[in-house]
Structures are given as C-alpha cells and as structure tokens.
Amino acid sequence: MPKKMIAGLQEGQQNAMLATVAVGRNNRYIEIANTIVFLRSDEANFIGSHSWQYIAITAFNKIEYNLKKNMSNNTELQKNENSHPSNRRDFLKNVALFGASALAPTVLVSSGKQQTTTPSIDSQNENPMPFITERRTLGKGSAAMEVSALGFGLMGMNYHRGVHPDEKAMIKLAHEGVERGVTFFDTAETYGPFINEELAGKALAEYKGKIAVTTKFGFNYAGNKKNEIPAGLNSRPERIREMVEASLKRLNIDTIELLYQHRFDPNVPIEDVAGTVKDLITEGKVKHFGLCEVGAETIRKAYAVQPVTAIQSEYHLMWREVEKEVLPVCEELGIGFVPYSPVNRGFLTGAINEYTSFSGGNDNRNILPRFTPDAIRANLKIVEELNKFGRARGITASQVALGWLLQKAPFIVPIPGTTKLSHLEENLRTLDFNFSKQEWCELEDAVANITIVGDRYPASEQKRVQS
C-alpha cells in the first residue's frame, strides 16, 4: 500500500484498514482492493474492534452464500472446497474491513485527498442475510447427528405465541432459514395439536434428505384426535407407534431424523419407551432418539437401552437448573443438548414490558408466572444487563442471550423461533461474534446477582418436568 495513502492518519483513526480480498472458488474471484475506508476521529474511537470483526465476517458470509447458492450440487461444492481451501480465520487474516457501506458518512482517502461520500440506497441494500457454515454434532457413534450450530423452533409460527402471519408467510420464512444454512428444525405432535407438524410438512418436505425435521411424542392423542383438554401423558408403545405413522404423513417425510419423548410418563418405564424407539430405528422409521425435560437418572436408564442423541430442555440465563446434573451427564455420555426457549419466550430480547398483552387466545405466556406485569417489571433488570453487555460490543440483547448459550459447550444447539425475517437474521448473525470466557463470566455474575421473580411454570406444568 503506497505510503502516501496512509500518511496523515490521526490518532483515533487507527481502525482505518485496507480491504484487500481475493477469495477464489470454482474460478469465481471476488476482489476488493486498494480502498481505505475510515471514520472521523470521534466515530473511529466509538467503534470497537468487535464491530470491525463483525463487518469482515459479514463479508465472508456474503461471499460464501453467493458461491454456495450458485453451485449446482453438493458434489461440486465439496470438490471445490477441497481444492480451494478457505475459512473464516484465513479470510479475517486478509480482510480488515469490508462492507463499510453500512457506515455513514465515510471518508475515502486516495493519494492524500479526502472526499466525503454517502452510501447509495442500492449499496445499503446489498448487505446480505447471513449464511451459517458452522456445524455441531449431537450425540456420538451410531447416535451422532450433525446439524447447523443454530436450529429453528417452528412452534411459534402457529401455536402458543399469539397472533402470527399467515401460512404462506411462514412457509416462506422457513424456506429463508434453509437457504441461510439452517438444517435443524423442531416441531411436535402436541403443537396445535397437529397443525404445527402440518405446517412443517408443507414448508420443508421439499428439502428432505438435506435438513432434519425433529418431532415429539408423549401426549394422549390416541386415535390421532383430541381426547382431553389439556392432553394427558401417554408414552405407551402402541401410542408411540401410532404417533410416528401419523407424523410421517403430516411431515410428508419417510423417516423422522430425531424423535423425542416430549414429557416423561410416570406410568410407562423409560426402558419401554427407549425400546420402542429402538425398534422404530431398526425399522427405518426413525433415525435418532431424544428426551425432553428429564433428569440425569432417566437419561442413564434410557441410554442403557438405546443411545440418546439429544436432550431438549429449557435453558437460558433465567433458567440454569440443567447445569447441575443434566449437562454433566450429557458431556459424560456424549449426548447433545438442545435448549428450547433460548431467549425465554421473547423476554430476553427486550421486546416485552409490563404493558405487553398475551391475551390473544393462542399465547401460553398469559398463564406463566414470570409473565405477569409485576414479574416482568422486576425481571427487566436482567434484560438491562444483557443490553449493557451488548451495547459495548455492538450486538443486541437477543444475540447476547444466544451467544452465551453457544459458548457454554460445543454440543449445545439452541433452537430459537421467530415469525419475522429480521429476527431470523438477527439470530443467525450471533455466530459472527466471539468473546472471551472472562467476558461471559462477568455477564453471568451480573445476572446471578439479580433475584428472578416468578416461577417458570404454573404448578400443573412444572410437575411434568424433571429438570
């Protein structure tokens, strides 16, 4: 880089960097060279190193997305990845800054001359949705299952989260998730019941073989109909088999990638449950076995009959009970962990306050003790701690909550849900950031000093969970 191009840079402009990119895949080259972009002194001082890292990784995501989208098939993609190795670390070594169109105003420096510019509307709209490349493995050995580092919980698309967009919009959003690299989608028979599985089938059946759609059994829908409200527990072998046949039809797939027991049934030994799923795996109707909201003893008993791929339980900064026994046994046995409600049903995003109404008729938060106005008002102190952490690092409260989970263990795969494209993007961009263990521990300590008001579930619901 010519010395005259960097001469005269003042203190506070040290974040100005050269963006020189040469990434080659399948004879496609993207070159951005000989451009220096930096901010006024006050702006440069304000933006920290993590923000520049974010911009660089966003550029990488754009390149990766465009290349993968244009490749005709997975064989071609694999061949080219082997012949043209490239990864985030190499990219970040070569890229200090890309995508500064998101920042305004900017100062372009060339041959010592300054020119103030404002990004065009078109350049601002070129910022792409992120593409997930990170994969994590749930389970081990024959029970291993590789999935995207973030999954997608489908429940709220038409169940338990109030007013939602129409089916067409939700199908389109699910497609967006797949196109951005999400391979792990979660539903259940009891969501509706049945209607969430049906939505998943309409949205995702065309991608079978490329993604994993997981579902759950455990409630009394004998005859595939509503028998009681609320549905009682039923994990008898014949009910499991009945559910699997019906779910395969609703999901429009040939095999269920991961089948969970939704809630522990005290009337059916867990060994019988595991044995039934083992038989279904042998028959090719199910590939992997999981459990939800169970304790360490139940996990061990089930695992002795059929290796368990994943445990799904609530886990976030406001509910950490699984850290006592469940996560240690998962690590010991090589079982994956899938946190549901990773942003506490929207609360940790900062979008909920004491005036938020949950009375739409299809929102279970209106019966949860932590979502009363008094509890919300008191617990907003926790959200402010997330905001404080995020403000200094250029990320949102929701990204803080998801990022905290992702760094807890490599076998953890959160499944946040949404009905909004903007929130999907926000969730996926969590993978662009990386902070030190010390930083996360400081956040944990700050939240731990706050007394949480309200129980997680009403008594009738809490008695159904072991964790």
C-alpha positions as CSV (number, residue, x, y, z in Angstrom):
1,M,0.0,0.0,0.0
2,P,1.5,3.4,-1.0
3,K,2.7,5.3,2.0
4,K,1.1,8.5,0.7
5,M,-2.3,6.8,1.1
6,I,-1.9,6.4,4.8
7,A,0.1,9.5,5.6
8,G,-1.6,11.9,8.0
9,L,-3.8,9.4,9.7
10,Q,-4.6,10.9,13.1
11,E,-4.9,9.2,16.5
12,G,-8.5,7.9,16.8
13,Q,-8.4,6.7,13.1
14,Q,-6.4,3.6,13.9
15,N,-9.4,1.4,12.9
16,A,-9.0,2.5,9.3
17,M,-7.8,-0.5,7.4
18,L,-7.1,-1.7,3.9
19,A,-9.8,-4.1,2.5
20,T,-8.0,-6.4,0.1
21,V,-9.9,-9.5,-0.6
22,A,-9.1,-12.3,-3.1
23,V,-11.3,-15.4,-2.5
24,G,-11.4,-18.0,-5.2
25,R,-13.9,-20.8,-5.6
26,N,-14.7,-22.6,-8.8
27,N,-12.9,-20.0,-10.9
28,R,-15.0,-17.2,-9.3
29,Y,-13.0,-14.4,-7.8
30,I,-14.1,-11.5,-5.7
31,E,-11.6,-8.8,-5.4
32,I,-11.9,-5.6,-3.4
33,A,-8.6,-3.8,-3.4
34,N,-6.7,-0.6,-2.8
35,T,-9.5,1.1,-0.9
36,I,-9.1,2.6,2.5
37,V,-12.2,3.4,4.5
38,F,-12.2,5.1,7.8
39,L,-14.3,7.3,10.1
40,R,-14.0,10.6,11.6
41,S,-11.9,10.6,14.8
42,D,-14.9,10.5,17.1
43,E,-16.6,7.7,15.2
44,A,-13.4,5.6,15.0
45,N,-13.0,5.9,18.7
46,F,-16.6,4.8,19.3
47,I,-16.5,1.7,17.1
48,G,-14.6,-1.2,18.8
49,S,-12.6,-4.0,17.3
50,H,-15.6,-6.4,17.6
51,S,-17.6,-4.2,15.2
52,W,-14.8,-4.4,12.6
53,Q,-14.7,-8.1,13.0
54,Y,-18.4,-8.2,12.5
55,I,-18.2,-6.3,9.2
56,A,-15.4,-8.6,8.0
57,I,-17.3,-11.8,8.9
58,T,-20.5,-10.3,7.2
59,A,-18.4,-10.0,4.0
60,F,-17.3,-13.6,4.3
61,N,-20.9,-14.7,4.8
62,K,-21.9,-12.8,1.6
63,I,-19.2,-14.4,-0.4
64,E,-19.9,-17.9,1.0
65,Y,-23.7,-17.5,0.4
66,N,-23.3,-16.3,-3.2
67,L,-20.9,-19.1,-4.1
68,K,-22.9,-21.9,-2.5
69,K,-26.1,-20.6,-4.0
70,N,-24.7,-20.7,-7.5
71,M,-23.1,-24.1,-7.3
72,S,-25.2,-26.7,-9.0
73,N,-24.9,-29.5,-6.4
74,N,-23.2,-30.6,-3.2
75,T,-20.6,-32.7,-5.0
76,E,-19.3,-29.7,-6.9
77,L,-19.3,-27.7,-3.6
78,Q,-17.2,-30.4,-1.8
79,K,-14.8,-30.7,-4.7
80,N,-14.1,-27.0,-4.8
81,E,-13.8,-26.7,-1.1
82,N,-11.1,-29.4,-1.1
83,S,-9.2,-27.7,-4.0
84,H,-9.6,-24.2,-2.8
85,P,-9.4,-24.2,1.0
86,S,-10.7,-21.1,2.6
87,N,-12.2,-20.4,6.0
88,R,-13.1,-17.6,8.4
89,R,-9.7,-17.5,10.0
90,D,-7.9,-17.2,6.7
91,F,-10.4,-14.6,5.5
92,L,-10.0,-12.5,8.6
93,K,-6.3,-12.5,8.2
94,N,-6.6,-10.9,4.8
95,V,-9.6,-8.7,5.4
96,A,-9.6,-5.9,7.9
97,L,-12.7,-4.2,6.6
98,F,-15.4,-4.9,4.1
99,G,-19.0,-3.7,3.7
100,A,-18.4,-0.2,5.1
101,S,-21.5,1.0,3.2
102,A,-23.3,0.3,6.4
103,L,-21.5,3.2,7.9
104,A,-22.1,6.9,7.1
105,P,-20.6,9.3,6.5
106,T,-17.3,7.7,5.4
107,V,-14.1,9.3,4.2
108,L,-12.3,7.8,1.3
109,V,-8.6,8.5,1.1
110,S,-6.6,8.2,-2.1
111,S,-3.3,10.0,-2.8
112,G,-3.7,12.2,0.2
113,K,-7.0,13.7,-0.9
114,Q,-10.2,13.4,1.1
115,Q,-13.7,13.1,-0.2
116,T,-16.8,12.8,1.9
117,T,-19.4,10.3,0.5
118,T,-22.8,8.9,1.4
119,P,-23.6,5.3,0.5
120,S,-26.3,4.9,-2.1
121,I,-29.6,3.2,-1.3
122,D,-28.6,0.3,-3.6
123,S,-25.3,-0.2,-1.7
124,Q,-27.0,-0.2,1.6
125,N,-29.5,-2.9,0.4
126,E,-26.7,-5.2,-0.7
127,N,-26.0,-6.3,2.8
128,P,-27.0,-10.0,2.6
129,M,-28.7,-12.3,5.0
130,P,-26.0,-14.4,6.9
131,F,-25.3,-17.9,5.8
132,I,-24.5,-20.5,8.6
133,T,-21.4,-22.6,7.9
134,E,-20.7,-23.8,11.4
135,R,-21.9,-27.3,12.2
136,R,-22.2,-29.1,15.6
137,T,-22.6,-32.8,16.4
138,L,-25.4,-34.1,18.7
139,G,-24.7,-37.5,20.2
140,K,-21.8,-39.8,19.3
141,G,-21.1,-43.0,17.5
142,S,-24.2,-44.5,15.8
143,A,-26.3,-41.8,17.6
144,A,-24.3,-38.9,16.1
145,M,-26.2,-36.3,14.2
146,E,-24.5,-33.3,12.5
147,V,-26.7,-30.1,12.4
148,S,-26.3,-26.3,11.9
149,A,-25.0,-24.6,15.0
150,L,-28.3,-22.8,15.4
151,G,-31.6,-24.5,14.8
152,F,-35.1,-23.2,14.2
153,G,-38.0,-23.8,16.6
154,L,-41.2,-23.8,14.5
155,M,-43.8,-23.8,17.3
156,G,-44.5,-20.1,17.4
157,M,-45.3,-19.9,13.7
158,N,-48.9,-21.0,14.5
159,Y,-49.1,-22.1,18.2
160,H,-48.7,-20.7,21.7
161,R,-47.2,-17.3,20.7
162,G,-50.3,-15.3,19.9
163,V,-51.2,-13.6,16.6
164,H,-49.0,-14.8,13.8
165,P,-48.6,-14.2,10.0
166,D,-50.5,-16.4,7.6
167,E,-49.3,-19.9,6.5
168,K,-47.9,-18.6,3.2
169,A,-45.6,-16.1,5.0
170,M,-44.5,-18.8,7.5
171,I,-43.6,-21.2,4.7
172,K,-41.6,-18.5,3.0
173,L,-39.8,-17.8,6.3
174,A,-38.9,-21.5,6.8
175,H,-37.5,-21.5,3.3
176,E,-35.4,-18.5,4.2
177,G,-34.0,-20.5,7.1
178,V,-33.0,-23.3,4.9
179,E,-31.4,-21.0,2.3
180,R,-29.3,-19.4,5.0
181,G,-27.8,-22.7,6.1
182,V,-30.2,-23.9,8.9
183,T,-30.5,-27.7,8.8
184,F,-32.2,-28.3,12.2
185,F,-36.0,-27.7,12.5
186,D,-38.1,-28.5,15.6
187,T,-41.8,-29.3,15.9
188,A,-44.1,-31.6,17.9
189,E,-47.4,-33.5,17.6
190,T,-48.9,-31.6,20.5
191,Y,-48.3,-28.1,19.0
192,G,-51.9,-27.4,17.9
193,P,-52.2,-30.3,18.2
194,F,-51.1,-31.5,14.7
195,I,-51.2,-28.1,12.9
196,N,-47.5,-27.3,13.5
197,E,-46.4,-30.6,12.1
198,E,-48.7,-30.0,9.1
199,L,-47.1,-26.5,8.6
200,A,-43.6,-28.1,8.8
201,G,-44.6,-30.7,6.2
202,K,-45.8,-28.0,3.8
203,A,-42.8,-25.9,4.3
204,L,-39.9,-28.4,4.5
205,A,-40.8,-31.6,2.8
206,E,-39.2,-30.5,-0.4
207,Y,-35.8,-30.4,1.4
208,K,-36.0,-33.9,2.8
209,G,-32.6,-35.5,2.8
210,K,-30.9,-32.1,3.1
211,I,-32.2,-31.0,6.5
212,A,-33.5,-32.6,9.7
213,V,-37.1,-32.1,11.0
214,T,-37.4,-33.3,14.6
215,T,-40.7,-34.0,16.4
216,K,-42.0,-35.4,19.7
217,F,-44.5,-37.8,21.2
218,G,-45.8,-38.2,24.7
219,F,-49.4,-37.0,24.9
220,N,-52.7,-38.7,24.7
221,Y,-53.9,-38.2,21.2
222,A,-55.0,-41.9,20.8
223,G,-56.8,-42.3,17.5
224,N,-54.9,-39.1,16.4
225,K,-57.6,-36.9,17.9
226,K,-58.1,-34.6,20.9
227,N,-59.3,-36.8,23.7
228,E,-59.0,-34.4,26.6
229,I,-58.0,-30.8,27.2
230,P,-55.3,-30.4,28.2
231,A,-54.0,-33.7,26.8
232,G,-52.7,-36.2,29.4
233,L,-49.5,-38.1,29.2
234,N,-49.3,-41.2,27.1
235,S,-46.0,-42.9,26.1
236,R,-47.3,-46.4,25.8
237,P,-45.5,-48.3,22.9
238,E,-48.7,-48.5,20.8
239,R,-49.3,-44.7,21.1
240,I,-45.7,-44.0,20.1
241,R,-46.1,-46.2,17.0
242,E,-49.4,-44.6,16.2
243,M,-47.9,-41.1,16.5
244,V,-45.0,-41.9,14.3
245,E,-47.2,-43.2,11.5
246,A,-49.3,-40.1,11.7
247,S,-46.4,-37.7,12.0
248,L,-44.6,-39.1,9.0
249,K,-47.8,-38.3,6.9
250,R,-48.2,-34.8,8.4
251,L,-44.5,-34.0,7.8
252,N,-44.5,-35.7,4.4
253,I,-41.2,-37.5,5.1
254,D,-40.0,-41.1,5.0
255,T,-38.2,-41.1,8.3
256,I,-38.1,-38.9,11.4
257,E,-34.5,-37.7,11.9
258,L,-34.8,-37.2,15.7
259,L,-37.8,-38.4,17.8
260,Y,-38.1,-37.1,21.3
261,Q,-40.3,-38.1,24.2
262,H,-41.9,-34.7,24.9
263,R,-42.6,-35.3,28.6
264,F,-41.7,-38.2,30.9
265,D,-44.6,-40.5,31.5
266,P,-44.5,-42.0,35.1
267,N,-46.9,-44.7,34.0
268,V,-44.5,-46.2,31.4
269,P,-41.0,-47.3,32.3
270,I,-38.5,-45.3,30.3
271,E,-36.8,-48.5,29.3
272,D,-40.0,-49.5,27.4
273,V,-40.1,-46.1,25.7
274,A,-36.4,-46.4,24.7
275,G,-37.0,-50.0,23.5
276,T,-39.9,-48.9,21.3
277,V,-37.9,-46.1,19.7
278,K,-35.0,-48.6,19.2
279,D,-37.3,-50.9,17.2
280,L,-38.5,-47.9,15.2
281,I,-34.9,-47.1,14.4
282,T,-34.3,-50.7,13.3
283,E,-37.4,-50.4,11.0
284,G,-36.1,-47.2,9.4
285,K,-39.0,-45.0,10.5
286,V,-36.8,-43.1,13.0
287,K,-33.1,-42.3,12.9
288,H,-32.3,-40.9,16.3
289,F,-33.7,-40.8,19.9
290,G,-34.1,-37.9,22.2
291,L,-35.7,-36.9,25.5
292,C,-37.2,-33.7,26.9
293,E,-37.1,-32.2,30.4
294,V,-35.8,-35.3,32.1
295,G,-33.3,-35.8,34.9
296,A,-29.9,-37.5,34.9
297,E,-31.2,-40.8,36.3
298,T,-33.9,-41.1,33.5
299,I,-31.2,-40.2,30.9
300,R,-29.0,-43.0,32.1
301,K,-31.7,-45.6,32.1
302,A,-32.9,-44.7,28.6
303,Y,-29.3,-44.6,27.3
304,A,-28.6,-48.1,28.5
305,V,-31.3,-49.4,26.1
306,Q,-30.9,-47.0,23.2
307,P,-28.1,-44.4,22.8
308,V,-29.6,-40.9,23.1
309,T,-28.7,-38.3,20.6
310,A,-30.0,-35.2,22.4
311,I,-31.8,-33.8,25.4
312,Q,-34.1,-30.9,24.9
313,S,-34.9,-28.7,27.9
314,E,-35.4,-25.1,28.7
315,Y,-32.1,-23.3,29.2
316,H,-31.2,-19.6,29.3
317,L,-29.8,-17.0,31.6
318,M,-33.0,-17.0,33.7
319,W,-33.2,-20.8,34.0
320,R,-30.0,-22.7,34.5
321,E,-31.1,-25.8,36.5
322,V,-29.8,-28.2,33.8
323,E,-26.2,-27.1,34.7
324,K,-26.4,-29.1,38.0
325,E,-26.9,-32.6,36.7
326,V,-28.2,-32.8,33.1
327,L,-25.4,-31.0,31.3
328,P,-22.7,-33.0,33.1
329,V,-24.3,-36.3,32.2
330,C,-24.7,-35.2,28.6
331,E,-21.0,-34.4,28.5
332,E,-20.1,-37.7,30.1
333,L,-22.2,-39.9,27.7
334,G,-21.6,-37.8,24.6
335,I,-25.2,-36.6,24.3
336,G,-26.1,-33.3,22.6
337,F,-28.2,-30.6,24.3
338,V,-30.9,-28.6,22.6
339,P,-32.1,-25.5,24.6
340,Y,-35.7,-24.6,23.8
341,S,-37.0,-21.0,24.6
342,P,-33.3,-19.8,24.5
343,V,-34.4,-16.2,24.8
344,N,-37.1,-17.1,27.4
345,R,-40.1,-16.8,25.1
346,G,-39.0,-13.5,23.8
347,F,-38.4,-11.9,27.2
348,L,-34.6,-11.7,26.9
349,T,-34.9,-9.9,23.5
350,G,-36.0,-6.7,25.4
351,A,-39.2,-6.5,23.3
352,I,-41.5,-7.3,26.2
353,N,-42.5,-5.0,29.1
354,E,-45.2,-4.8,31.7
355,Y,-47.7,-3.4,29.2
356,T,-47.3,-6.3,26.7
357,S,-50.6,-8.2,26.3
358,F,-50.7,-12.0,25.9
359,S,-54.5,-12.3,25.7
360,G,-54.7,-13.2,22.0
361,G,-56.2,-16.6,22.8
362,N,-53.2,-18.5,21.4
363,D,-50.4,-17.5,23.8
364,N,-49.4,-19.6,26.8
365,R,-47.4,-16.8,28.3
366,N,-50.6,-15.5,29.8
367,I,-50.6,-18.4,32.3
368,L,-46.8,-18.3,33.1
369,P,-45.9,-16.7,36.4
370,R,-42.9,-14.9,35.0
371,F,-45.0,-13.0,32.5
372,T,-47.3,-11.2,34.9
373,P,-46.9,-7.4,34.8
374,D,-45.2,-7.4,38.3
375,A,-42.8,-10.1,37.4
376,I,-41.9,-8.6,34.0
377,R,-41.3,-5.2,35.7
378,A,-38.9,-6.8,38.2
379,N,-37.1,-9.0,35.8
380,L,-36.3,-6.3,33.3
381,K,-33.2,-5.7,35.4
382,I,-31.9,-8.9,33.7
383,V,-32.6,-7.5,30.2
384,E,-30.7,-4.4,31.1
385,E,-27.7,-6.4,31.9
386,L,-27.8,-8.0,28.5
387,N,-28.3,-4.6,26.9
388,K,-25.3,-3.3,28.8
389,F,-23.2,-6.2,27.6
390,G,-24.4,-5.8,24.1
391,R,-24.0,-2.0,23.8
392,A,-20.3,-2.2,24.4
393,R,-19.9,-4.9,21.7
394,G,-22.3,-3.8,19.0
395,I,-24.8,-6.7,19.5
396,T,-28.4,-7.0,20.6
397,A,-29.8,-8.5,23.8
398,S,-31.1,-11.4,21.9
399,Q,-27.7,-12.1,20.4
400,V,-26.2,-11.9,23.8
401,A,-28.6,-14.5,25.1
402,L,-27.9,-16.8,22.2
403,G,-24.2,-16.2,22.2
404,W,-24.0,-17.1,25.9
405,L,-25.6,-20.5,25.2
406,L,-23.4,-21.2,22.2
407,Q,-20.2,-20.7,24.2
408,K,-21.3,-22.9,27.1
409,A,-20.4,-26.2,25.3
410,P,-19.8,-27.4,21.7
411,F,-22.6,-29.9,22.0
412,I,-25.3,-27.3,22.6
413,V,-27.5,-26.2,19.7
414,P,-30.2,-23.6,20.6
415,I,-33.5,-23.6,18.6
416,P,-34.8,-20.0,18.7
417,G,-38.1,-19.4,16.9
418,T,-39.5,-16.4,15.1
419,T,-42.2,-15.2,12.7
420,K,-40.1,-12.3,11.4
421,L,-37.4,-12.3,8.8
422,S,-35.5,-9.5,10.6
423,H,-35.3,-11.7,13.8
424,L,-34.1,-14.7,11.8
425,E,-31.2,-12.6,10.5
426,E,-30.5,-11.3,14.0
427,N,-30.4,-14.8,15.4
428,L,-28.1,-16.1,12.7
429,R,-25.7,-13.2,13.0
430,T,-25.0,-14.4,16.6
431,L,-22.5,-16.8,15.1
432,D,-20.4,-13.9,13.7
433,F,-19.2,-12.9,17.2
434,N,-16.8,-14.3,19.6
435,F,-16.0,-13.0,23.1
436,S,-13.7,-14.2,25.8
437,K,-14.7,-16.6,28.6
438,Q,-14.0,-13.9,31.1
439,E,-16.5,-11.5,29.4
440,W,-19.2,-14.2,29.5
441,C,-18.4,-15.0,33.2
442,E,-18.8,-11.3,34.1
443,L,-22.2,-11.3,32.4
444,E,-23.2,-14.5,34.3
445,D,-22.1,-13.0,37.6
446,A,-24.1,-9.8,36.9
447,V,-27.3,-11.7,36.1
448,A,-26.8,-14.1,39.1
449,N,-26.9,-11.2,41.5
450,I,-30.5,-10.4,40.4
451,T,-33.4,-12.1,42.1
452,I,-35.7,-13.6,39.5
453,V,-39.4,-13.0,40.2
454,G,-42.0,-15.6,39.3
455,D,-41.9,-19.4,38.7
456,R,-41.0,-20.8,35.3
457,Y,-44.3,-22.8,35.0
458,P,-47.6,-23.0,37.0
459,A,-47.7,-26.0,39.3
460,S,-49.7,-28.1,36.8
461,E,-47.0,-27.7,34.2
462,Q,-44.0,-27.9,36.5
463,K,-44.9,-31.3,37.8
464,R,-44.4,-32.7,34.3
465,V,-40.8,-31.8,34.1
466,Q,-37.8,-33.3,35.9
467,S,-35.3,-30.5,35.3
